Amino acid sequence: MRAALWFLALFGVASAVALFAGNNQGTITVFWPPWRIDLSLNLVLMLLLAAFVLVHLALRGLSALFSLPRQARQWRLQQRERSLNAALLDALSQLLAGRFSRARKAAQAALAQERMLAAQDAALPQAPQIRVLAHLLAAESAQALQDRPGRDTHLQLALNESSERVAGLGNETREGVQLRAARWALDDRDPAAALVRLEELPQGAQRRTLALRLRLKAARQARQSLQALETARLLAKHRAFSPTAAQSILRGLAGDLLSSAHDPAQLLKAWHQLDPSERELPEVAIQAAQRMVALGGDLQLAREWLLPVWERMVSQPQALGDALRVKLTHALEAGLDSVDAAWLARIEAAQVNNPRDPNLQYLAGMACKRRQLWGKAQQLLTQAGAGLHDRTLYQRAWVALAELAEGRGDHEQAALAWKRAAQAEQP
């Protein structure tokens, strides 16, 4: 369609010229004494047009001739800029491929090309960012090669280049360098340095998922359980983990926080620092109660922590695994000496409702033994001894049966019970 329109326009112009030139009888007379020259008007117009074209071509030729040095310089600068970009891409490719020595050499070559461009007053607009990235690639390669002095040198140069005084450089570049520095500190098992690097980030950057992941690792390496727990909560809120993984991580960090308590007061403070959802986790509640018993604290408070777990086990027998049921039994057994009537009623009711559960039989039997209900204790512990799979509970059940038999004067049954208890120690 466009070609057809051009042809129509060309035919129109040709027709107009033919009409003008065909009937044009005008002449131009040039007096050059002693001559007189008569020229057709059409010829004069054609000569003027030809002269204009010749002058225009001459000027274009002269302009091209005088611009050759400038074009040659631009060509050389363009080739060096291409070499710079190629060196950067080669450094990145070699780094991803695990060729760390070649990656460092390519990064250094890129820096050399950039310096040559700057020396010729042809610095690129993005020159600061190019220098930062080249230093960062060189530092990353040095880190992989365990060259810490070289890594620190390039890291400091990258930080200097990415300082806030450098114009035309975004904050993201400097933040990226600081995040990599924090990661290298973690690789060196220096969590304090990693936390310092992370604290230097702006507030918005500190809440990014990558920064939070690094903070979590640093806090765990530094054994700062509370900070690690708070960071894990933020990551779970940002959905950085799957729900199952988030629950597992929070459960482990809550356990670390409770284990770091060295007296009942610290344990109580750590318990209050947990979220309600974390306190409801069976593993966390059981560990807190066991820690309270180990520290010689308030056993009544420990049983209050265990009450939600107990109610969950009673109402949903399959909700807790065998390992958790055994741990709950251990935690409750430790406080049977001071157990109140309400808890005794709960234990008895749970055993009656689930008479075949060996853990409940054991717990009820030990409670009866502490209350000097010898007959019922012997019956329950005998049933529990036949079904317990946990070696410790099995041994304690038969030790309790041996003590009951000795109290009755039945030495034969006592010897048999002691024998069963001793067999539990064998692998």
C-alpha positions as CSV (number, residue, x, y, z in Angstrom):
1,M,0.0,0.0,0.0
2,R,2.8,2.4,0.9
3,A,4.6,1.6,-2.4
4,A,1.4,2.3,-4.4
5,L,1.1,5.7,-2.7
6,W,4.7,6.5,-3.5
7,F,4.2,5.7,-7.1
8,L,1.1,7.9,-7.3
9,A,2.9,10.8,-5.7
10,L,5.8,10.3,-8.1
11,F,3.5,10.3,-11.1
12,G,1.8,13.4,-9.8
13,V,5.2,15.2,-9.5
14,A,6.2,14.1,-12.9
15,S,3.0,15.3,-14.4
16,A,3.3,18.7,-12.8
17,V,6.9,19.1,-14.0
18,A,5.9,18.1,-17.5
19,L,3.1,20.6,-17.6
20,F,5.4,23.4,-16.3
21,A,8.4,22.6,-18.3
22,G,6.6,21.7,-21.6
23,N,4.9,25.0,-22.0
24,N,7.6,27.2,-20.4
25,Q,8.9,29.5,-23.1
26,G,10.8,31.7,-20.7
27,T,14.5,32.5,-21.4
28,I,17.3,34.1,-19.4
29,T,19.8,36.4,-21.0
30,V,23.3,36.7,-19.6
31,F,25.3,39.7,-20.8
32,W,29.1,39.0,-20.6
33,P,30.6,41.7,-22.7
34,P,31.3,41.4,-25.5
35,W,29.0,38.3,-25.5
36,R,25.3,37.8,-25.0
37,I,24.2,34.4,-23.9
38,D,20.5,33.3,-24.0
39,L,19.6,30.3,-21.8
40,S,16.3,28.5,-21.4
41,L,14.6,28.9,-18.1
42,N,14.3,25.1,-17.7
43,L,18.1,24.7,-18.3
44,V,18.9,27.4,-15.7
45,L,16.7,25.7,-13.1
46,M,18.4,22.3,-13.8
47,L,21.8,23.9,-13.5
48,L,20.9,25.6,-10.2
49,L,19.6,22.2,-8.9
50,A,22.7,20.4,-9.9
51,A,24.9,23.1,-8.3
52,F,23.0,22.8,-5.1
53,V,23.4,19.0,-5.1
54,L,27.2,19.3,-5.8
55,V,27.7,21.9,-3.0
56,H,25.7,19.8,-0.6
57,L,27.7,16.7,-1.4
58,A,31.0,18.6,-1.1
59,L,30.0,19.9,2.3
60,R,29.0,16.4,3.5
61,G,32.3,15.0,2.3
62,L,34.3,17.7,4.1
63,S,32.3,17.1,7.3
64,A,32.9,13.4,7.1
65,L,36.6,14.0,6.5
66,F,37.0,16.3,9.5
67,S,34.9,14.0,11.8
68,L,37.1,10.9,11.2
69,P,39.4,11.5,14.3
70,R,36.3,11.9,16.5
71,Q,34.7,8.8,15.1
72,A,37.9,6.8,15.5
73,R,38.0,7.9,19.2
74,Q,34.4,6.9,19.7
75,W,35.0,3.6,18.1
76,R,38.0,2.9,20.4
77,L,35.9,3.9,23.4
78,Q,33.0,1.7,22.2
79,Q,35.3,-1.3,21.9
80,R,36.7,-0.8,25.4
81,E,33.2,-0.4,26.8
82,R,32.2,-3.7,25.0
83,S,35.3,-5.3,26.5
84,L,34.3,-4.1,29.9
85,N,30.8,-5.5,29.6
86,A,32.2,-8.8,28.3
87,A,34.6,-9.0,31.2
88,L,31.7,-8.5,33.7
89,L,29.6,-11.1,32.0
90,D,32.5,-13.5,31.9
91,A,33.2,-13.0,35.6
92,L,29.6,-13.7,36.5
93,S,29.5,-16.8,34.2
94,Q,32.8,-18.1,35.6
95,L,31.5,-17.6,39.2
96,L,28.3,-19.4,38.5
97,A,30.3,-22.3,36.9
98,G,32.6,-22.6,40.0
99,R,35.7,-21.3,38.2
100,F,36.6,-18.9,40.9
101,S,40.1,-18.0,39.9
102,R,39.0,-17.1,36.4
103,A,36.1,-15.2,37.8
104,R,38.4,-13.0,39.9
105,K,40.7,-12.4,36.9
106,A,37.7,-11.4,34.8
107,A,36.5,-9.0,37.4
108,Q,39.9,-7.4,37.8
109,A,40.0,-7.1,34.0
110,A,36.7,-5.3,34.1
111,L,38.1,-2.9,36.7
112,A,41.2,-2.2,34.5
113,Q,39.0,-1.5,31.5
114,E,36.9,0.9,33.6
115,R,40.0,2.7,34.8
116,M,41.2,3.1,31.2
117,L,37.9,4.6,30.2
118,A,38.0,7.0,33.1
119,A,41.6,8.0,32.3
120,Q,40.5,9.1,28.8
121,D,37.7,11.3,30.2
122,A,35.1,8.8,28.9
123,A,33.7,7.6,32.2
124,L,30.4,5.7,31.8
125,P,27.3,7.1,33.6
126,Q,26.9,3.8,35.5
127,A,30.7,3.6,36.2
128,P,30.2,3.6,40.1
129,Q,27.8,0.7,39.9
130,I,30.1,-1.2,37.5
131,R,33.0,-0.8,39.9
132,V,30.9,-2.0,42.9
133,L,29.7,-5.1,41.0
134,A,33.2,-5.9,39.8
135,H,34.6,-5.6,43.3
136,L,31.7,-7.7,44.6
137,L,32.4,-10.4,42.1
138,A,36.1,-10.4,42.9
139,A,35.3,-10.6,46.7
140,E,32.8,-13.4,46.1
141,S,35.5,-15.4,44.2
142,A,38.1,-14.7,46.9
143,Q,35.6,-15.9,49.5
144,A,35.2,-19.2,47.6
145,L,39.0,-19.5,47.4
146,Q,39.3,-18.9,51.2
147,D,41.3,-15.7,50.4
148,R,40.0,-13.6,53.3
149,P,42.5,-10.7,52.9
150,G,41.6,-10.4,49.2
151,R,37.9,-10.6,50.0
152,D,38.1,-7.9,52.7
153,T,40.1,-5.7,50.4
154,H,37.5,-5.9,47.6
155,L,34.7,-5.7,50.1
156,Q,36.0,-2.4,51.5
157,L,36.5,-1.0,48.0
158,A,33.0,-1.9,47.1
159,L,31.6,-0.3,50.3
160,N,33.7,2.9,49.5
161,E,32.4,3.0,45.9
162,S,28.8,2.4,47.1
163,S,28.9,5.1,49.8
164,E,26.1,7.6,49.9
165,R,28.4,10.4,48.6
166,V,28.6,8.7,45.2
167,A,26.0,10.3,42.9
168,G,23.9,8.2,40.5
169,L,24.1,5.0,42.6
170,G,21.0,3.4,44.0
171,N,20.8,2.3,47.7
172,E,20.1,-1.2,46.5
173,T,23.7,-1.7,45.4
174,R,25.1,-0.8,48.8
175,E,22.5,-2.9,50.6
176,G,23.4,-5.8,48.4
177,V,27.1,-5.5,49.3
178,Q,26.2,-5.4,53.0
179,L,24.0,-8.5,52.7
180,R,26.8,-10.4,51.0
181,A,29.2,-9.2,53.7
182,A,26.8,-10.6,56.4
183,R,26.6,-13.9,54.6
184,W,30.4,-14.2,54.4
185,A,30.6,-13.4,58.2
186,L,28.2,-16.3,58.8
187,D,30.3,-18.6,56.6
188,D,33.3,-17.6,58.8
189,R,31.2,-18.5,61.9
190,D,31.3,-14.9,63.1
191,P,27.7,-14.1,64.0
192,A,28.6,-10.9,65.8
193,A,30.0,-9.4,62.6
194,A,27.0,-10.6,60.6
195,L,24.6,-8.9,63.0
196,V,26.6,-5.6,62.8
197,R,26.4,-5.7,59.0
198,L,22.7,-6.3,59.2
199,E,22.2,-3.5,61.7
200,E,23.8,-1.1,59.2
201,L,21.0,-1.6,56.8
202,P,18.1,0.8,56.6
203,Q,15.0,-0.1,58.5
204,G,13.1,-1.2,55.4
205,A,15.9,-3.4,54.1
206,Q,16.2,-5.1,57.5
207,R,12.7,-6.4,57.2
208,R,13.3,-8.1,53.8
209,T,13.1,-11.8,53.7
210,L,16.8,-12.3,52.8
211,A,17.9,-10.0,55.6
212,L,15.6,-11.8,58.1
213,R,16.9,-15.2,57.0
214,L,20.5,-14.0,57.6
215,R,19.5,-12.5,61.0
216,L,17.9,-15.8,62.0
217,K,21.1,-17.8,61.1
218,A,23.3,-15.2,62.9
219,A,21.1,-15.2,66.0
220,R,21.1,-19.0,66.2
221,Q,24.9,-19.1,65.8
222,A,25.2,-16.5,68.5
223,R,22.8,-18.5,70.7
224,Q,20.5,-15.4,71.0
225,S,17.4,-17.5,71.3
226,L,14.9,-14.6,71.9
227,Q,16.1,-12.6,68.9
228,A,16.1,-15.8,66.7
229,L,12.6,-16.5,67.8
230,E,11.4,-13.0,67.0
231,T,13.0,-13.1,63.6
232,A,11.4,-16.5,62.9
233,R,8.0,-15.1,63.7
234,L,8.5,-12.3,61.2
235,L,9.6,-14.9,58.6
236,A,6.6,-17.0,59.3
237,K,4.4,-13.9,59.0
238,H,6.0,-13.1,55.6
239,R,5.3,-16.8,54.6
240,A,9.0,-17.4,54.0
241,F,8.5,-21.0,55.2
242,S,5.8,-23.6,54.7
243,P,3.3,-23.9,57.6
244,T,4.9,-27.2,58.7
245,A,8.4,-25.8,58.5
246,A,7.5,-22.6,60.3
247,Q,5.9,-24.5,63.2
248,S,9.0,-26.8,63.5
249,I,11.4,-23.8,63.5
250,L,9.3,-21.9,66.1
251,R,9.0,-25.0,68.2
252,G,12.8,-25.6,68.2
253,L,13.6,-21.9,68.9
254,A,11.1,-21.8,71.8
255,G,12.7,-24.9,73.2
256,D,16.1,-23.2,73.0
257,L,14.8,-20.2,74.8
258,L,13.4,-22.3,77.6
259,S,16.6,-24.4,77.8
260,S,18.7,-21.2,78.3
261,A,16.9,-20.4,81.6
262,H,19.1,-21.2,84.6
263,D,16.6,-20.5,87.4
264,P,12.8,-20.6,87.8
265,A,12.5,-16.8,87.5
266,Q,14.3,-16.8,84.1
267,L,12.2,-19.8,83.0
268,L,9.0,-17.9,83.9
269,K,10.2,-14.8,82.0
270,A,11.0,-16.9,79.0
271,W,7.6,-18.6,79.2
272,H,5.9,-15.2,79.1
273,Q,8.0,-14.1,76.1
274,L,6.4,-16.9,74.1
275,D,3.3,-16.3,72.0
276,P,0.1,-18.0,73.1
277,S,0.2,-20.2,70.0
278,E,3.7,-21.3,70.9
279,R,2.7,-22.1,74.5
280,E,0.0,-24.4,73.2
281,L,2.5,-26.6,71.3
282,P,2.8,-29.9,73.2
283,E,6.6,-30.1,72.8
284,V,7.1,-26.6,74.2
285,A,4.8,-27.0,77.2
286,I,6.3,-30.4,78.1
287,Q,9.8,-29.0,77.8
288,A,8.9,-26.0,79.9
289,A,7.5,-28.3,82.6
290,Q,10.5,-30.6,82.6
291,R,12.8,-27.6,82.8
292,M,10.8,-26.3,85.8
293,V,11.1,-29.6,87.5
294,A,14.9,-29.8,86.8
295,L,15.4,-26.3,88.2
296,G,13.4,-27.1,91.4
297,G,10.7,-24.6,90.7
298,D,7.0,-24.4,91.2
299,L,5.6,-27.9,90.3
300,Q,2.0,-26.6,90.5
301,L,2.8,-24.0,87.8
302,A,4.5,-26.7,85.7
303,R,1.3,-28.8,85.9
304,E,-0.7,-25.7,84.8
305,W,1.5,-25.5,81.7
306,L,0.8,-29.2,81.0
307,L,-2.9,-29.0,81.5
308,P,-3.8,-28.0,77.8
309,V,-1.6,-30.9,76.6
310,W,-3.2,-33.3,79.0
311,E,-6.7,-32.3,77.9
312,R,-5.7,-32.6,74.3
313,M,-4.3,-36.1,74.9
314,V,-7.4,-37.2,76.8
315,S,-9.9,-35.8,74.3
316,Q,-7.9,-36.8,71.2
317,P,-5.9,-39.9,72.0
318,Q,-4.3,-40.0,68.6
319,A,-3.4,-36.3,68.6
320,L,-0.1,-36.9,70.4
321,G,2.5,-39.4,69.2
322,D,4.0,-42.1,71.4
323,A,7.2,-40.0,72.1
324,L,5.2,-37.0,73.3
325,R,2.9,-39.2,75.5
326,V,6.0,-40.7,77.1
327,K,7.5,-37.2,77.7
328,L,4.2,-36.0,79.2
329,T,4.2,-39.0,81.5
330,H,7.8,-38.2,82.7
331,A,6.9,-34.6,83.3
332,L,3.8,-35.4,85.4
333,E,5.5,-38.2,87.3
334,A,8.1,-35.8,88.6
335,G,5.5,-33.8,90.5
336,L,3.3,-36.6,91.9
337,D,4.5,-36.0,95.4
338,S,2.8,-32.6,95.5
339,V,-0.1,-33.4,93.1
340,D,-3.5,-32.1,94.3
341,A,-6.8,-33.9,94.3
342,A,-7.9,-32.3,91.0
343,W,-5.0,-33.8,89.2
344,L,-5.5,-37.2,90.8
345,A,-9.0,-37.1,89.7
346,R,-7.9,-36.3,86.1
347,I,-5.4,-39.1,86.1
348,E,-7.9,-41.6,87.4
349,A,-10.6,-40.5,85.0
350,A,-8.3,-40.7,82.0
351,Q,-7.1,-44.2,83.0
352,V,-10.7,-45.4,83.4
353,N,-11.7,-44.0,80.1
354,N,-8.7,-45.6,78.4
355,P,-7.8,-48.6,80.4
356,R,-5.5,-50.1,77.9
357,D,-3.1,-47.2,77.7
358,P,0.2,-48.3,79.4
359,N,1.3,-44.7,80.0
360,L,-1.9,-43.9,81.9
361,Q,-1.7,-47.2,83.8
362,Y,1.8,-46.4,84.8
363,L,1.0,-42.8,85.8
364,A,-2.1,-43.9,87.8
365,G,-0.2,-46.8,89.4
366,M,2.6,-44.4,90.5
367,A,0.0,-42.0,91.9
368,C,-1.6,-44.8,93.9
369,K,1.8,-45.9,95.2
370,R,2.5,-42.3,96.4
371,R,-0.9,-42.3,98.1
372,Q,-0.1,-45.7,99.7
373,L,-2.9,-47.5,97.8
374,W,-0.7,-50.6,97.5
375,G,-3.2,-53.0,96.0
376,K,-4.4,-50.8,93.2
377,A,-0.9,-49.6,92.5
378,Q,0.4,-53.2,92.1
379,Q,-2.5,-54.0,89.7
380,L,-1.9,-50.9,87.5
381,L,1.9,-51.2,87.5
382,T,1.7,-54.9,86.6
383,Q,-0.5,-54.1,83.6
384,A,1.7,-51.2,82.6
385,G,4.9,-53.3,82.9
386,A,3.5,-55.7,80.3
387,G,2.8,-52.9,77.8
388,L,5.3,-50.2,78.2
389,H,7.8,-49.7,75.3
390,D,9.8,-46.9,76.8
391,R,12.8,-48.4,78.6
392,T,13.0,-45.9,81.4
393,L,9.3,-46.2,82.3
394,Y,9.5,-50.0,82.0
395,Q,12.4,-50.1,84.4
396,R,10.7,-47.7,86.9
397,A,7.5,-49.7,86.8
398,W,9.3,-52.9,87.8
399,V,11.4,-51.1,90.4
400,A,8.1,-49.9,92.0
401,L,6.7,-53.4,91.9
402,A,9.8,-54.8,93.5
403,E,9.5,-52.2,96.3
404,L,5.8,-53.1,96.8
405,A,6.7,-56.8,97.0
406,E,9.4,-56.1,99.5
407,G,7.0,-54.1,101.5
408,R,4.6,-57.1,101.6
409,G,7.5,-59.4,102.5
410,D,7.1,-61.3,99.2
411,H,10.8,-61.8,98.4
412,E,10.3,-64.1,95.5
413,Q,8.1,-61.6,93.6
414,A,10.5,-58.8,94.6
415,A,13.5,-60.8,93.1
416,L,11.5,-61.4,89.9
417,A,10.6,-57.7,89.7
418,W,14.2,-56.6,90.3
419,K,15.3,-59.0,87.6
420,R,12.8,-57.5,85.1
421,A,14.1,-54.0,86.1
422,A,17.7,-55.1,85.5
423,Q,16.9,-56.5,82.1
424,A,15.6,-53.1,81.0
425,E,19.1,-51.7,81.3
426,Q,20.4,-54.2,78.7
427,P,20.5,-52.9,75.2
